[in-house]
Amino acid sequence: MRAERMSPLLALGLLVAGLCSSVHCLPENVTPEEQHKGAPVDDHSLASSNTDFAFSLYKQLALKNPNKNVIFSPLSISIALAFLSLGARGPTLTEILEGLKFNLTETPETEIHQGFQHLLQTFNQPSNQLQLSVGNAMFVPEELKLLDKFREDARVLYASEAFSTNFRDPEAAKSLINDYVKNKTQGKIVDLFQNLDRLTKMILVNYIYFKAQWRTPFDPKQTSKSLFFVSENKMVEVPMMSIRGLMTPFFRDEELGCTLVELMYTSNDSALFILPDKGKMQDLEAKLIPETLTRWRESLYPRQIHELNLPRFSISSDYQLKDILPQLEIKKVFSQEADLSGITDDHKLSVSQVVHKAVLDVGEEGTEGAAVTGIKVAITSLIDIPLSFNRPFLIAIVLKDTQSIIFLGKVTNPSEA
């Protein structure tokens, strides 16, 4: 099996449009500083807000594409919007942070940024077991004079590289940005932007690349063609991976009518596969809230599964979020009322485009890494009926140390790339 089969990853681009201003040259590369001094930030309260945002955005994406695969990185979008909010002021700032599900009376803005800073530092620590890189960049024309505070906060809090970009040559600018993203995502995300216009004044990008190996890999010899029931009257043939006698965290949720299996990576992160009972997908989607994830995490307990069948798949998505984020009350930043005066004071900016692309590959050797852990003492018993993911299911990849959902999706049809 080719190694690239199990690399998942994704990138998000935020595009800010406006007019021109006085000449100011940015250095080609800005190296990140270690950290801001500040109060310690609670990773778990940050994770709770991020999970709330992840599920809220998932519902909007699933609603917009009811019978389609859904795959996105809520974390990439959260980081990019939080990065953008460094330059937002007044109601525009409040909308972005509240849209990201932060309670601003409980968590001051400074702490939110320090929380993301800490996450980025945690993610980018080298590991033998997990390939994970997360980063930010901004592409800025020479004539846009960034405020010193924005430039410094972007560098220190979001470890953002900065690249001088000539948007008056849209093809060259597009090529620079797309090549950067392709390089950072190991060739998995290409052509993030299809076109740029001359009004573009700045582009912010967040990327995530992630690759992990299963602790107990599937034997490719056991993979065989099998039917997947997309809907009551539609079936497709897919390569179905199979493993017998696997001891792994399991939970049967009678309340929500679904079965959960957590597959561990060698890094101790994991992928949570959620199989709704027949006809229960929409009910389950409606009940996706952070408390549900917490309850699942506390209820998962190692059980021996007689036989687990899971399709091998590669799914991808391409979203324009400008129409979707307003459903989460993030509106002003896209309008004439946008206040991004913390970025530059020479002219008015607003966001003209939010692009998000994601790719997720799941194969015999591995996938992407994330962990949902939580153990409740219960009786260990053998699950002696084959557990087959042969109809639409959800997948959440959550990193163990920070409980961050880095990928969230729904596999409606594994044969559709």
KAVENSUL-V193432 format. One record per helix or strand of 2 or more residues. SS is the DSSP state (alpha for helix, beta for strand). FROM is the first residue (numbers start at 0). LEN is the number of residues. If there is no record, write none. Layout:
# KAVENSUL-V193432
SS,FROM,LEN + SS,FROM,LEN
This chain:
# KAVENSUL-V193432
alpha,2,4 + beta,6,11 + alpha,42,22 + beta,69,3 + alpha,73,12 + alpha,89,10 + alpha,108,15 + beta,129,11 + alpha,147,11 + beta,160,4 + alpha,169,15 + beta,199,15 + alpha,219,3 + beta,223,8 + beta,233,20 + beta,257,8 + beta,269,7 + alpha,280,6 + alpha,289,10 + beta,300,11 + beta,312,8 + alpha,320,3 + alpha,324,4 + alpha,331,3 + beta,349,13 + beta,365,2 + beta,381,2 + beta,386,3 + beta,392,7 + beta,403,8
